[in-house]
Amino acid sequence: MLQELVLAEPRGFCAGVDRAIEIVERALDKFGAPIYVRHEIVHNTYVVNDLKQKGAIFIEDLADVPAGATLVFSAHGVSRAIQNEADRLGFNVFDATCPLVSKVHVELAKLHKEGYEFIMIGHKGHPEVEGTMGQLDSGIHLVEEVQDVAHVSPLQTDLLAVVTQTTLSVDDAADILAAVKAKFPKVREPKQQDICYATQNRQDAVKVLSPQVDLVIVVGSPTSSNSNRLREVAQKVGTESYMVDNAQELQDQWFVGKQRIGVTAGASAPEILVQEVIDRIKAMGAISVRKMNGIEETIKFPLPKGLKIEA
């Protein structure tokens, strides 16, 4: 018999996602539709469809953007080659790269000048990884799991640094970093870890939530790295967990014999989707809704020049 719904805190949108969506909406207000966006602005189906309805056109190839158009780079960041091509083609560019991803790019450029090679911990093919690795022409080696470390052979090991994708599992990244340090004892770690505060906070909240409930539902799109990691974190704790893009994907059999249900959302999932999931579970018979205590996030990132509202 369903008794209680427990909501993880914090959950849902982070400052980087808020900023990225606002950049597209402000650009639409200021320059009118269409605005072109390279790659999904954030990995969430609802958000992307909402912006499409407002006049955003999502593309992967800059050849699909007409001359003189306004172009937004997604929150995941882009390679140097794409930045250079956009400049050459003369687009009106607004960069919605999350400032925490940009911080990794800045660190790469600085250390590269000092002669460093890099090991990047991340998921092959993820746009953030492609953007970060694409900051350099060479000298950056991707590792996805512990066993990949054995195959890394940099040209030298005196100047070697680690960077990570910002949306990884904190625990998995720590395991891979330990393997890197065992093989390359002189490796330089990031001054502050690259995994972003929001990813860390949401994973920590799920670690607290999972032992208290019989089932964890993560609201997030299949392409969202940080949402996938939340489901894995709950599973690792030993709690059954599923990820859904929206309330329609909830399956009745998941709830059979479950008394307490935990709900969280990835950093790119809007609260409206969480509310719909809550309503659906309440309709199944949940009697009460309780919000966990958790960190209150107050970080806000500034918008690019040219999009700030005039005082």
N, C-alpha and C positions, 0 to 999 in steps of 0.2 A: 504493500500500500504506500503510494507516494505521500511523503510527509512534508519535506522541506527542500527548498531551493537555496543553494548557497552561492553567492556571487563573489568571484575573485576581485580583489582590489590591489593594484590597479589592473585595468583591462582596456582593450580597445585603443583608439587613436593615441599616437605619440606626437610630440612637437614637430618632428620632421614630416610626418604624414599630413598633419594640420596645415603646415606651411606649404607643402607641395600642392595640395588641393586648392588652397587659397590663391596660389600663384596662377593656376589655370583660370580660376573664376575671375580674378582681378584682370587678367589679360583679356578675357572675353568681354568684360565690362568696358575696358579701356579701348580695345582695338576692334571689337565686334567679331562675330563668328565669320569664318572658321579660324580656330587657333589649332596649330598642329603640335602634337605631343609625341616625342620619340619614346616608344615603348609605353606600356601601361604606366600611368603616373605613379600609382601604387598598386600592389598586387591584390586588388579586390574587385570582383565582378560588378557589385552594386555601384561602387564609386565610379568605375570606368563607364558603365552604362548611363549613369546620371550625368556625367560630364559630356558624354556623346550627345545626349538630348539637348544640352545647353549649347552645343556647337563645337565641341572639341573633336578633332580627327586624330586618331592614334595610328602612327606609322612606325615601321622598323627601319625603312630605307629612306635616306634624305632625298633620294631621287624622286620620291613621291610628294615632295613639298614644293609648291610653286614659288617662283622667284618673288622676293620681297615679302614673303609671308612671315608671320610671327610663329616662332618655334620654341617649345618648352622642352628642356631635358628632364627626364623622370627623376624621382627621388633617389634612384639607385646609382646615379652617376653614369658618365659616358667616358669612352677612351679619348686620348689626345687626338687620334685620327679623326674621330667624329667631331670633336670641337673645332679642329682645323678646317675640316670640310664645311662645316656650318659657317665659319668665318669667311671662307673663300666664296661660298655661294651668296653671302651677304644677307642672311636671314636676320630678322630682329629677334635675338635669342634671350630667353630668360632661363636661368639655370635653377631647377628645383631640386638639385642634388642635396640630400640631407647634409647639413653642416658636419655631422659626425662622420659621414663618409668622406666629405671634402677634407676633413682633418687627417684622415689616413692618406689621401692623395698628397697633401702638403708634406707630410712626414716622409713619404716615398721620395718625392722630388728632392728634398733637403739631403737625405741620406745617400741618394743616388749620386748627387754631386760630390759627396765625400768618398765615393768609390764602393759603396755597399752593394751586395747582392741580397735578394730577398726570398724568404719562404712565405708563401701566402696560404693560410689555412682557410678553406672555403669550398663551396660546391661548384664543380665544373659546370659552365653554361649559365650560371645565375648572372643576371645583368650587372649586379654590383661587382661580382668577381671579374667579369669581362671589362668593366669600366676601370677597376683598380689595376688589374694586370696590364690594361691598355695604356696606362700612364707611362710605361717604359717600353722600349723596343726589345730589350732582352734583360736577362739577369734576374728574372722573377720566376720561382718554381712553385707550382700549385700542389698542395697535399690535401686530400679529402678525408683520409682516415689514417690511423696510426701506422698501418703497414706500408703506406705510401712513403713514409719518411726514409725507409731503407733505400729507396731508389733515387733519392735526391743527390745529385752530384754537382755542387757549385764549382766554379772555376777556382775559387779560393775560399777559405773558411775564417780568415782573420776578420773580415768585414762582412758579417752576415746578420741580417735583421729579420724579425718575424712581424708580419701584419696579418690581421684576420678580417674576414667578412664580419659585418656588424651584427648580423642576425642569427648567429650560430647558437647551438646549445652550449651554455657556459661549461658544463661538465665535459662534454665531448671535446671542446676546444682545449680545455685544461689537460686532458689525456694526450692529445696530439702534441701540445706544446711540451709536455714532459718528455715525449719521445724525441722531439727535435732537440731539446736541451741535452738529452743523454747522448745523442749522436754528435751534436755540435756544441760543446760546453761553452764556447765563447759567444754564442749567439746573443744578439741584442733584442730584448723584449720591448714592446711599446711602453712608453713612460706611464700612460694610463691605458688600461686594456682597451682594445678596439671595440669589443662587444658593447653595444650601446646601452645606456642606462635603462631604456624602456624594455629592451629584450631581457636584460637581467632582472628588472623588477617584476615583469610578467611571469618569468620562469620561477622566481622565488615565491611569488604568490601561489602558483600552481603546486609547488612543493608543500606549502602549508595547507592548501585546500584539499589536495587529493586524499590524504589519510582520513579526512573527516567525512568523505562521501563515498557512495557506492558506484558512482558513474560520473565522468567528467565530459562535458560537451564544450568543444572549442569552436567558436564562431570564426571562420576565416576561409579564404579561397584556397584551392589546391596549389596555386602557384606561390602562395605566401610562405616564405622560408620560416619566418618567426612563428607563424600559426602552426605549421607542421611540427616545429620544435616543442611547442606547448603540449601538443597531443603526446609526443614522445616522452616528455618529462613526466606527465601523469602516468603513462604506461609503465615507465621505469620505477615509479613509486609503488606500482602494483595495482593501480586503479584502472578499471576498464575505461577507455576513452575513445571518443569519435570526434571528427572534425566535420562541420557542416558549413556550406556557403550561406544557407538561409534556413528558416524554420520548416520549409517544405521538405527538406532532406532528413528531418528527424524521423526515425523509424520506431513504431510502437513497441516492437519486440525488445529493443534496447532497455526499456524501462520496466519490463516484467520482473517483479520481485525486488525492485530497487526502492529504497525508502528516501535516501538523500541524494540529490543531484547537484553537482557543481557546474557552474557555467563561467567561462572566461572568453576572451576574444583577442585575436592577434592585433598587432599595432596598426594594421591597415583596415580593420573591420569597424564600420560605424556603429554607434550605439543603437540606432534604429533597428538593426538586425538582431542585436542582443535582446532588445525589448520584445521583438516578435517571437524569438525563441522562448523567452520567459513566459509570454502569454500562452504559447502552445503547450508548454509543460504544465502551466497552471490549469489549463483546460483539461489536461489528462488527470488532474486531481491533486496537484501539489497544494498543500494547505497554507504554507507560509514561505516568505522570501526573506532571507537574511543576507546582509552585506558583510563580508569579512572586513576586519580592520586591515589597513595596508598603507603603504607609502602614498602620500599625496604628491603628485607631480606638478610642479609649477613652472617648468622650463618653457620658454617661448623663444622661437628663433625669428630674427628680423627678415622682412621681405627684401628681395633685390631692389636696387635703385630703379626708379621708373614705374614701380607698382605701388609704392606707398601712397596712402591717401593724403592728399594735400590738406594741411591744417586749415 
